[in-house]
Amino acid sequence: MPQLTPSNNLAYTAAINPPDAEPKLTYAQIWQGLELKIRAGQDFVGGALLSTDIISESQDDQGRPVTVREVVFRDGNKRVRETCIGYEPMKVEFHQPNGSKVQNVISQGAGKAGEDLYMTYTFEWLHPDSDEKALQEFREKEIKMAKMAVDETIRVMREMVKDGRISK
């Protein structure tokens, strides 16, 4: 049986439309934002990414959009090629060559349909060759990055609706 690769698996969720938020974001606007985030991740999570370069765009066997991009992470100036797959209108998956995966998921809460929306990012960060101490250090950074990424993505989407970069 193969040995489990050291990893940090975590998720962070935030309300997209809390009571004081203006304007309220719709599924369509959030999806537009996620599509823009694939193409220019640094505009949404500048605290984590420095740049995004699109390598190719295609469709998978089910007709889903597939974008291959290279991003440069702020931490260590590390360049990583990611394959991004859109599952409209629910999620985008970001697959990395080492097997790590990030998902940006939009979900409906128990409240009013189309308004009680949540953004969850799941992270499956693989850290081969890491011991328990290094894994814990990575985890502390990754937890902070997860919260920042979700909160900042929602904030930027709202700003993009206000200034017209995302249609109303």
N, C-alpha and C positions, 0 to 999 in steps of 0.2 A: 504494500500500500504506500502511495507517495506521501512524503512528509509535507505537512502544512507549511506554506510559505509565510513567514512573519508578515503580518498586515495590521492595519488599523481600519476598521469598518465603523463608520459613524454617519450620522445624519443630523441635519438641523432644519427646523421648520419655522416659518414666520407667517403671520397673517398678511395678505396682500392688501386688503382694504379695511384696516382698523377704522373705528368710528370717526377719528379726526382726519383721516387721509382724504386729500383732494388733489386731483380728481380721482374718483373711483375707477379702477382698471377693469376692463372686460377681458374675457377669455381671448378674444381676437387681438386685443392690444398686447396682452401678455405674450401670446404666441408670436406676434410681430417682434416683440422685444427679444424673445429667445432666438429667433432667426437672425436678428441683428447681432446678438451676442456670439453666435457661431462665427460670424464674419469679422467681428472686432471685439474680442473678449476683453481687451484692455479698457474699453469704454465703460464696461460694466463692473469689472473687478480689477481695477488698476492697482489695488493693493497687492494683488497676486500675480498679475500678468503685465508684461511690458509691451508685448506686440503680438499680432496675429497675422500670419501670411497664409492665404488660401492656395493650396496646391492643386486640388481638383474638386469637381462637383459632379455627381452622378446620381443614379437611383439603384436601390437594391432590387432583389427579385420580387418584392412586394410593392414596388413603386415608391418606397420611402426615400426622401432625400438623404444623400450621403455626402458629406463634405470632409475632405482630408485637409487638415491645416497644420501649420507649425506655429506653436506658441512659445514665447520666451517667458519663463517664470522669473519673477523678481528675485526670489530666493535662490541665490547661486547663479543667476543669469543662465539657467538651464533651458536649452531648446528641446522641445518635445513635439513629436508628430502625433497628432490625434485624429482619429476617425470619429466624426460626429454624425449621429443618426437621429433624424426627427421622427417622432411619433405624434403627429398633430392630432388633437390640440393638447396632449397630455404631458409629453416629456421629450427631452433631448438627452441622448447618451453620448458621453465622450470616452472613447476607448483609447488607451495608451499601449504602445508596443510591449511594455513589460507585464501587461495583464491588469494594470490598475484601471479602474472605471469610475467615472463621476456621472451622476444622473441629476438633471434639473427637472423636477416634477411639479406640475400644477394640479392641485386637488380641490374638490368641493367639500366644504365643511357641512355640518348639520343644519346651518342656518339657511337663509334665503338663497335659492339656486341662482348661480351666476354672480352672486355678491360675496358670499362667505367663502372666499378663495384663499388657498394657502400655497406657499412655495416651499418645497422641500428639496434640499440637495443631499444626495447620498454619495458617500465617498468610500471606495474600496481601494485604499492605498496599499500596494504591495511594497515591502521593504526587505527584499532578500538580503541575506548576510547581516541582518541587524540582530543585536542581542536585546534582551528585555529593557535595559536602560536606554539604549538608542531608540527603541520602538516607543517607549514612553515619552521621550523628548520630541520625537516626530508627532506623536499624538497630541501633545499640548499645543504645538504650532498649528496642527491641522484642525483642531477644535476652534481655535481663534479664527483661522482662515475660513472655515465653514460658516460661522456666524457673519463675518464680514461679507462674504460672497453673497449670501442670501439677502441680507439687509441692504447692501449696496446695489444689487441688481434691481430690487424692487424700487429703491429710491431713484435710480437712473431711468427705469421704465416710466415712472411717473413724470420725471422731468422731460423725457422725450415726448410724452403725450402733450404736456403743456407747451413745448416749443415747436410742435408739429412734426418732429422726426418720426413719430408713430402716429398714424391717422386715428382720428376720434371715432 
